[in-house]
C-alpha cells in the first residue's frame, strides 16, 4: 500500500551551513513545521571535516573551527525544535514542490512542501573534467577527499605531494599535509592568479615555503599502479603548455583543487532555470528561483569564499520561504529588473530585482573575472551612475558586494536595468 503524502511548511534540502541557517531563519520567522533532509549521518556538511580555524569572524566575531561553527547552528536548531531526517537522500523535487526521498529507515517517502529551500552545496570538479594526459593510477585525490581522509579518518594519502589548482581547499591541504609530515613540492595553478583567498596563500603556502606556480599546469602523470611523478609546464595566454618549460616532480600523490560545481541535479528536475556562469539557480531579491516557492542559497546557488556569507544569504532564503509558505501568494509573472554584470564583473546574485518587493536595502554579491588594482566598482541605474567605490585590489577568489537602496530604485522612473561594472580609477 502506497504511503500517504506528508505535508510540511518548509522543507530544506541539505543540512550543511546553508541548510541549517535557512531552517533556523524559517523557524524564527514563524514557520511552525520546518524539516531538514540530510543524506549524511550528521548535520554540518563539509564543516565537519574543516578542522582549521578562520570561521565565524563575521557571524560570531571570533575565530572558530568548522565543527565549532556548525555546532552553534545545530544547537540553535535544537533549541527551536527544527525537525531533521538524517541518512535521507532526496531523489526528486517536482515543480509543484513535492519532494521524494529514500532512506533505510523510512523507505520511499513523498513530502508536499509549502516552500522548499535548496541547500545541497557543491562538489569538486573531478580529474575527468580536466583531460590531463597520462595514466590513471592510484594516488590521485580531490583535495576535499584528501581532507576527509586526514581529518576524519586518520589516513595520510601520501608522502610526496603535488597539488594542481589553488582553490581554498587545496591551499589548506598544502598546509595540512605539511603539518602531518608530508612534503608538498608545489601548488600549480593554470590561471595567472590564485583561485583562493589571499590569507590562505599567505598562511598555507608562504608561511611554509611552498611554491605557488601561476600559469602552470600538469601535462603528464606517470605511474601504472601508483603515481610516480607528474610533469608541470608553463602555459601561455591561451592556457596552452609552452614547449621547453616542462619540469618533472617525483611524487606519490596528486591532489586536485580545480574548482567546485553547485549540486543542481535536483534543481533541474524541478524545472529551475540555471545560470550559465555560476551553474546555480537564477534568483530574485528573495532568493526565489524561477519556480515559485522554491528558494536557493549557499554553494548550490554560487560558490562562496566564506561560510559567514553562506549563513547570511541562507537566512534570507529561510525567511522568505517561511513567508511564502504562509500564503496565499499572488502570482507574479514579472521577472523584475535585470541586474547586469559587465566590464570585469562575472556575475551577480541576485540576477533580477523587484523594488516593490525588496526591503529597504539589498546586498548584491558578485565576483570579478581577473585580478584588478585601483578600480572603481560602479552601479548604474540605466545610464545614471549612483555608486562609484574605489577598491585597491580585487581578485576572482574573493567575493565582492554592493548594496542597493530601495528608495534609489523607486526614484528612478521607468528603470529597465541595473548594471554593476568596474571602471578605471
Phi, psi and omega in degrees: 000133183286138180293148174289152179287128175284163177226132177221150180296303182232127176247124180253123181263104182118130182247028175276197182302321179291313182297319179295315181295322179293317181296318179297315181296321178296319179293317179292336179276001174109001176288118184283333189234091181246128182236127175257130178250122184226129183283338180280176181272357178211158176281162177120336177061219185296339182299333183297335179257001180264080188278357176284163179269184181112358179266147170091003183297323179277319187281315186246358179061031175205159180274128178232159168280168178302310179299325178294318178298313180298320183299325179295322179286323177297317179298318179294320177297321177297315180302323183274354180074032177290124179284149177214151174234115180266163182060031185239120181262127173275123184252346179196145171228124180272163177297338178272013176066040170259119184258125179255128181235163174220138179206161178294326184282320188251347187072216179270128182229142176244132185233124175269124185248140171294325174208152180237137173247120177275120181215048186278353179078209184219172177230164180278146175290129184275171179300324182301340179276356187258339183056042179281128180295159176118181181282176179240065183276175171292159178102003176256118184232147164288153183297325179293321177296316178298321179298318178295318180300316183285311191276333184247333184248356176067030181246135177263116185297328182188179183246328179242113195237139167239137180245127176256121181101141185245035171295163186301321180295321178296319178297316181295323180287335174298316177292316184298315180295323177297316180295333179274002175101000177278164176250122178260112185291317183186166169244120180257133181231124184290332180277162179281008178217160180280150176269003183248176178292146179301321182296328178287328175297316181291309188283333186256334179250300185302317183294343182243009177066030180267122183291141171251113183261097178283153183056041176226153176209167177277127181248353177199144176237123181258149176124132179270308182266318181223149177304131178248330179191157171231151176250129181245136180228155175285151179241155179272189183296337176270010180065026177263136180302140180264119181300140178092355180257005186292139174227129181269133179239107174298136181196163175247000183214133172239120178257139181250123174230068194245028174119158181239145181239124177302139182278088189243024175299319178293324177299317179297318182295335178274356180084019181286134176289133181248148178280137177289341182269305183276338188065014175252174181298149170277125187230163177260194183295339178268003187064026174274137180280187179290347177261118182305134177086358176247121183245161181220148181201163177076205186288348173284340179272308172199150186286126183265163174262327182237138180292334177300321179290326175301313182296318178299314181295317182295327177298324177295314180298318180295317177301312183290327177296319178297318178296318180296318183296333179290328176046189352288153183259138176273121180304138180228107183276348182282148177265359182081193182269127181292142172258113188262129174268126184216157169046069176101348178260123184285315183199166172229151172228116007283173180255354171205153190222136172251105183302330181291339185249356181270166176283192181295332178216158182218126176274123176252119181261148181204166173234149176272166186259003180196179173278133180228145175235141177051058175241160174256137169270118185243145175239128179244135167260105194054243182259007182258123180279128182243347176220144182205089189245126182283136174233126184290316180221136172224144181217153182300333183286348183239130183284143177245171178205154169231158180244122176266139178255129182304316180301324179296318181291317181292330181286342181270096185294135178071025182302128183245340178199151174244127183243132174246124182208170177258143178226154179299145179291000000 
